């Protein structure tokens, strides 16, 4: 599944890069996942060290879905006489499967939550008691938990009474061979983007938590107040399956699109859907400003990718973004959900190329701390400690 489609996003990128780096240093990895679209079950061999196994299960019924997925895994393992050394699960549902498989196979279990029901309740007002109950069980029973920041660790300890000794902080990384500085003019030429417009970029799932509606509101305010801005900008929105009719019926998308049409900005604000990771660096480099207006982010892989491309970044002051961005040094922060502040800071950056270049250079330097090669080594050390 392409990143940015449906619920596929930062977690998918995290797993992709971690597994790729594990495979490069000789570890064999089987990825078990559900069929995301259609009903085609298949095993995909990525290379000699990596396989992806797809199972079609109904996860809406938590208990039956957990049982079925676990049984499918056991059947394959017994049939092919596979011997695993360790399980690494992502998200709470997989964490529950991991707990059961850990007992059956008598091997350690590691979990990344990426986000939690407690965080969603705090920042979005979304309650999910069934999920929270599962998360408590995973936190209590799993052998190790990997988080991105101190904030995540503290929240697990505070909200789930996690044992601090088994919570490890390892930030995600970025592929610096792919995400790097390119000439803006050449990037725009490749993407067929206008050379004489200011380009604002949003990358992410079209989900309320990503705060896209606030960015669109801010851009509308700018276009109403400054006629010169209205004629000289493009907001490019990457994410979502815009070729699927159901995409446009999504409540979040429909609301944003209505706002765009009511202010006659269809020419300037474009949903272009998801795109491959190989193309993303060109969009980062083609843009003048990358905006991440999320209401919550456990880390913010988009920001790290943008930093590696020396982009000028404007991000909300939430979650992991506060750890990545030093306000005024390698990016600009604004209060999450504050449209007026977002609009003011967006105009400041649009109007001042010197500040944009300075922030971009500093962001590029900051990105060197986040490299998947080194972060993978840290995770391998955690594995080794458990074995």
C-alpha positions as CSV (number, residue, x, y, z in Angstrom):
1,X,0.0,0.0,0.0
2,X,1.2,3.5,-0.9
3,X,2.1,5.7,2.1
4,X,-0.6,8.3,2.8
5,X,-3.5,6.1,1.5
6,X,-6.2,5.3,4.0
7,X,-4.5,4.7,7.3
8,X,-1.0,4.1,5.9
9,X,1.4,6.7,6.9
10,X,4.4,7.3,9.2
11,X,4.2,3.9,10.9
12,X,4.4,2.3,7.5
13,X,7.5,4.3,6.6
14,X,9.0,3.4,10.0
15,X,8.6,-0.3,9.4
16,X,9.7,-0.1,5.8
17,X,13.1,1.5,6.7
18,X,13.7,-0.5,9.9
19,X,13.1,-3.8,8.1
20,X,15.2,-2.7,5.1
21,X,18.1,-1.9,7.3
22,X,17.8,-5.1,9.3
23,X,17.9,-7.0,6.1
24,X,20.9,-5.2,4.9
25,X,23.0,-6.3,7.9
26,X,21.9,-9.9,7.4
27,X,18.8,-10.3,9.7
28,X,15.9,-12.3,8.2
29,X,12.6,-10.7,8.7
30,X,9.0,-11.9,8.1
31,X,6.4,-9.1,8.2
32,X,2.9,-10.3,9.0
33,X,0.1,-7.9,8.1
34,X,-3.5,-7.9,7.1
35,X,-4.8,-7.5,3.6
36,X,-5.5,-3.8,3.3
37,X,-7.4,-3.5,0.0
38,X,-9.4,-6.3,-1.7
39,X,-9.1,-9.9,-0.6
40,X,-5.9,-11.1,-2.1
41,X,-3.8,-13.1,0.3
42,X,-0.2,-13.5,-0.7
43,X,3.4,-13.8,0.4
44,X,5.7,-11.3,-1.2
45,X,9.4,-11.9,-1.2
46,X,11.2,-8.6,-1.1
47,X,14.7,-10.0,-1.1
48,X,16.5,-13.0,0.4
49,X,16.1,-11.7,3.9
50,X,12.6,-10.1,3.8
51,X,9.1,-11.5,3.2
52,X,5.7,-9.9,3.7
53,X,2.8,-12.2,4.6
54,X,-0.7,-10.9,4.0
55,X,-3.7,-12.4,5.8
56,X,-7.4,-11.4,5.4
57,X,-9.0,-11.1,8.8
58,X,-11.8,-9.0,10.3
59,X,-10.1,-6.8,12.8
60,X,-13.4,-4.9,13.6
61,X,-14.2,-7.8,15.9
62,X,-11.1,-7.6,18.1
63,X,-11.3,-10.9,19.8
64,X,-12.1,-13.1,16.7
65,X,-9.6,-11.1,14.6
66,X,-6.8,-11.6,17.1
67,X,-7.6,-15.3,17.4
68,X,-7.8,-15.8,13.6
69,X,-4.6,-13.9,12.9
70,X,-2.7,-15.8,15.6
71,X,-3.9,-19.2,14.3
72,X,-2.9,-18.3,10.8
73,X,0.6,-17.4,12.0
74,X,0.9,-20.6,14.0
75,X,-0.2,-22.8,11.1
76,X,2.4,-21.3,8.7
77,X,5.2,-21.5,11.4
78,X,4.5,-25.2,12.0
79,X,4.1,-26.1,8.4
80,X,7.3,-24.4,7.3
81,X,9.2,-25.3,10.5
82,X,10.2,-21.7,11.1
83,X,12.2,-20.7,14.1
84,X,11.9,-17.1,15.1
85,X,14.2,-15.5,17.7
86,X,12.1,-12.4,18.5
87,X,8.8,-10.6,17.7
88,X,8.7,-6.9,17.1
89,X,5.1,-5.6,16.9
90,X,3.8,-2.2,15.8
91,X,0.5,-0.7,17.2
92,X,-1.7,-2.1,20.0
93,X,-3.5,-4.8,17.9
94,X,-0.3,-6.3,16.7
95,X,1.0,-6.0,20.3
96,X,-1.8,-8.2,21.5
97,X,-1.0,-10.8,18.9
98,X,2.6,-10.6,19.9
99,X,1.8,-11.3,23.5
100,X,0.1,-14.6,22.5
101,X,2.7,-15.6,20.0
102,X,5.5,-14.8,22.5
103,X,4.0,-17.3,25.0
104,X,3.5,-20.0,22.3
105,X,7.0,-19.7,20.8
106,X,8.7,-18.8,24.1
107,X,10.5,-15.8,22.6
108,X,10.7,-12.1,23.6
109,X,8.2,-9.5,22.4
110,X,9.0,-5.9,21.5
111,X,6.3,-3.3,20.9
112,X,6.1,0.2,19.3
113,X,2.8,1.9,19.9
114,X,3.4,4.9,17.6
115,X,0.3,6.5,19.2
116,X,-2.0,5.5,22.1
117,X,-5.7,5.8,22.9
118,X,-4.6,8.1,25.9
119,X,-2.9,10.5,23.5
120,X,-5.9,10.5,21.2
121,X,-8.3,11.2,24.1
122,X,-6.1,14.0,25.4
123,X,-5.5,15.8,22.1
124,X,-8.6,14.8,20.0
125,X,-11.2,14.0,22.6
126,X,-11.6,10.5,21.1
127,X,-12.2,7.8,23.7
128,X,-11.7,4.1,23.0
129,X,-11.9,2.1,26.2
130,X,-11.5,-1.3,24.4
131,X,-8.3,-0.2,22.9
132,X,-7.0,1.3,26.1
133,X,-7.7,-1.9,27.9
134,X,-5.6,-3.8,25.4
135,X,-2.8,-1.2,25.6
136,X,-2.7,-1.6,29.3
137,X,-2.2,-5.4,28.9
138,X,0.5,-5.0,26.2
139,X,2.4,-2.4,28.4
140,X,2.2,-4.7,31.4
141,X,3.1,-8.0,29.7
142,X,5.5,-7.2,26.8
143,X,9.3,-7.5,27.3
144,X,10.3,-4.1,25.9
145,X,8.7,-1.0,24.5
146,X,10.4,1.3,22.0
147,X,9.3,5.0,21.9
148,X,10.5,8.0,19.8
149,X,11.0,10.6,22.5
150,X,11.1,11.3,26.3
151,X,7.6,12.7,26.0
152,X,6.3,9.3,24.8
153,X,8.1,7.5,27.6
154,X,6.7,9.8,30.2
155,X,3.2,9.5,28.9
156,X,3.4,5.6,29.0
157,X,4.7,5.8,32.6
158,X,2.0,8.3,33.6
159,X,-1.0,7.0,31.7
160,X,-0.2,3.2,31.6
161,X,2.0,2.7,34.6
162,X,4.7,1.4,32.3
163,X,7.9,0.1,33.9
164,X,10.5,2.8,32.9
165,X,13.2,0.1,32.8
166,X,11.7,-1.6,29.8
167,X,10.9,1.5,27.8
168,X,13.7,2.4,25.4
169,X,14.0,5.7,23.5
170,X,15.1,5.3,19.9
171,X,14.1,8.0,17.4
172,X,13.2,7.0,13.8
173,X,15.7,7.9,11.1
174,X,15.8,9.2,7.6
175,X,17.4,7.9,4.4
176,X,20.0,10.6,3.6
177,X,20.8,8.9,0.3
178,X,17.3,9.7,-0.9
179,X,16.2,12.7,1.1
180,X,18.8,15.4,0.4
181,X,19.2,18.9,-0.9
182,X,18.4,19.4,-4.6
183,X,18.2,22.5,-6.8
184,X,14.7,24.0,-6.4
185,X,14.4,25.1,-10.1
186,X,15.3,21.6,-11.3
187,X,12.9,20.0,-8.8
188,X,10.0,22.2,-10.0
189,X,10.9,21.4,-13.6
190,X,10.7,17.7,-12.9
191,X,7.4,18.0,-11.2
192,X,6.0,20.6,-13.7
193,X,5.4,23.1,-11.0
194,X,5.4,26.9,-11.7
195,X,8.7,28.7,-11.2
196,X,7.2,32.0,-10.2
197,X,4.8,30.9,-7.4
198,X,5.4,30.4,-3.7
199,X,4.8,26.8,-3.0
200,X,3.5,25.5,0.4
201,X,3.7,21.8,1.0
202,X,1.6,19.5,3.2
203,X,2.4,15.7,3.3
204,X,0.3,13.3,5.4
205,X,-2.8,11.3,5.8
206,X,-6.0,13.4,5.4
207,X,-7.1,12.8,8.9
208,X,-8.4,15.3,11.5
209,X,-5.3,14.7,13.7
210,X,-3.1,16.0,10.9
211,X,-4.7,19.5,11.1
212,X,-4.9,20.1,7.4
213,X,-8.1,22.1,7.8
214,X,-6.2,24.7,9.9
215,X,-3.6,25.1,7.2
216,X,-6.3,25.6,4.5
217,X,-8.1,28.1,6.8
218,X,-4.8,30.0,7.2
219,X,-4.2,30.1,3.5
220,X,-7.7,31.3,2.9
221,X,-7.1,34.2,5.4
222,X,-3.9,35.1,3.6
223,X,-5.6,35.1,0.2
224,X,-8.4,37.3,1.5
225,X,-6.1,39.8,3.2
226,X,-3.3,40.0,0.6
227,X,-4.4,40.0,-3.0
228,X,-0.7,39.6,-4.2
229,X,-0.5,36.3,-2.2
230,X,-3.8,35.0,-3.7
231,X,-2.3,35.3,-7.2
232,X,1.1,33.9,-6.4
233,X,0.9,30.8,-4.3
234,X,0.2,27.0,-4.6
235,X,-0.7,24.7,-1.7
236,X,0.2,21.2,-2.6
237,X,-1.5,18.5,-0.5
238,X,0.1,15.0,-0.8
239,X,-1.8,12.2,0.8
240,X,-4.9,10.1,0.3
241,X,-6.2,8.2,-2.7
242,X,-7.6,11.0,-4.7
243,X,-8.5,8.7,-7.6
244,X,-10.9,6.8,-5.4
245,X,-14.4,8.3,-5.3
246,X,-14.7,7.5,-1.6
247,X,-11.8,9.8,-0.9
248,X,-13.9,12.8,-1.8
249,X,-16.8,11.6,0.3
250,X,-14.6,11.4,3.4
251,X,-15.9,13.9,6.0
252,X,-12.6,15.7,6.5
253,X,-11.8,15.9,2.8
254,X,-15.3,17.1,1.9
255,X,-15.2,19.9,4.5
256,X,-11.8,21.1,3.3
257,X,-12.9,21.0,-0.3
258,X,-16.0,22.9,0.4
259,X,-13.9,25.7,2.1
260,X,-11.6,25.7,-1.0
261,X,-14.5,26.0,-3.5
262,X,-16.4,28.6,-1.5
263,X,-13.3,30.9,-1.7
264,X,-12.6,30.1,-5.3
265,X,-9.2,28.7,-4.6
266,X,-9.4,25.5,-6.7
267,X,-6.6,26.8,-8.9
268,X,-4.2,27.3,-6.0
269,X,-4.9,24.5,-3.6
270,X,-4.4,21.0,-5.0
271,X,-5.0,17.5,-3.7
272,X,-2.5,15.4,-5.7
273,X,-2.9,12.1,-3.8
274,X,-0.1,10.0,-2.5
275,X,3.2,9.5,-4.3
276,X,6.2,7.3,-4.0
277,X,9.0,7.9,-1.6
278,X,11.3,8.3,-4.5
279,X,9.3,11.4,-5.7
280,X,8.9,13.0,-2.3
281,X,12.4,14.6,-2.1
282,X,11.6,16.5,-5.3
283,X,8.4,18.0,-3.6
284,X,10.3,18.9,-0.5
285,X,13.0,20.7,-2.6
286,X,10.4,22.3,-4.9
287,X,8.6,23.9,-2.0
288,X,9.3,27.2,-0.2
289,X,7.7,26.1,3.1
290,X,6.7,22.6,4.4
291,X,3.9,22.9,7.0
292,X,3.0,20.2,9.5
293,X,-0.1,21.5,11.4
294,X,-0.8,18.3,13.4
295,X,-2.9,18.3,16.5
296,X,-0.6,15.4,17.7
297,X,2.5,13.6,16.4
298,X,4.4,11.0,18.3
299,X,7.4,11.9,16.3
300,X,7.0,13.5,12.8
301,X,8.8,11.6,10.0
302,X,7.7,14.2,7.5
303,X,9.6,16.9,9.4
304,X,12.8,14.8,9.5
305,X,12.6,14.1,5.7
306,X,12.0,17.8,5.1
307,X,15.0,18.7,7.3
308,X,17.2,16.4,5.3
309,X,16.2,18.3,2.2
310,X,17.0,21.6,3.9
311,X,13.4,22.7,3.7
312,X,12.0,25.6,5.6
313,X,9.6,24.0,8.2
314,X,6.6,25.5,10.0
315,X,5.1,23.0,12.5
316,X,2.7,22.9,15.4
317,X,4.2,22.8,18.9
318,X,3.0,19.2,19.8
319,X,4.4,15.8,20.6
320,X,7.6,14.9,18.9
321,X,7.7,18.0,16.8
322,X,8.8,20.0,19.8
323,X,11.8,17.8,20.1
324,X,12.7,18.1,16.4
325,X,12.2,21.8,15.9
326,X,14.1,24.4,17.8
327,X,11.9,27.4,17.3
328,X,13.6,30.1,15.2
329,X,16.7,28.0,14.7
330,X,15.9,25.1,12.4
331,X,12.2,25.8,11.9
332,X,9.3,27.7,13.3
333,X,6.7,26.5,15.7
334,X,3.1,27.6,16.3
335,X,0.4,26.7,18.8
336,X,-1.6,23.8,17.5
337,X,-5.0,24.7,16.2
338,X,-4.3,28.4,16.3
339,X,-5.2,29.5,12.8
340,X,-4.3,33.2,13.3
341,X,-0.8,32.4,14.6
342,X,-0.3,29.9,11.7
343,X,-1.4,32.5,9.2
344,X,0.9,35.2,10.7
345,X,4.0,32.9,10.7
346,X,3.2,31.6,7.3
347,X,3.1,35.1,5.9
348,X,6.4,36.0,7.7
349,X,8.1,33.0,6.0
350,X,6.5,33.6,2.6
351,X,7.7,37.2,2.7
352,X,11.3,36.5,3.8
353,X,13.6,34.3,1.7
354,X,16.6,35.0,3.8
355,X,14.9,33.5,6.9
356,X,13.7,30.5,4.9
357,X,17.2,29.8,3.7
358,X,18.7,30.1,7.1
359,X,16.2,27.8,8.7
360,X,16.6,25.3,5.9
361,X,20.4,25.1,6.3
362,X,20.1,24.7,10.0
363,X,17.5,22.0,9.5
364,X,19.8,20.1,7.2
365,X,22.5,20.1,9.9
366,X,20.0,18.9,12.5
367,X,18.8,16.0,10.3
368,X,22.3,14.4,10.6
369,X,21.3,13.2,14.1
370,X,18.6,11.0,12.6
371,X,20.0,8.3,10.3
372,X,18.3,4.9,9.9
373,X,21.6,3.1,9.8
374,X,22.6,4.2,13.3
375,X,19.0,4.0,14.7
376,X,18.7,0.4,13.5
377,X,21.9,-0.5,15.4
378,X,20.4,0.9,18.6
379,X,17.3,-1.3,18.1
380,X,19.4,-4.4,17.4
381,X,21.2,-3.8,20.8
382,X,17.7,-3.9,22.4
383,X,17.0,-7.2,20.7
384,X,20.3,-8.6,21.8
385,X,19.6,-7.6,25.4
386,X,16.4,-9.6,25.4
387,X,17.9,-12.7,23.8
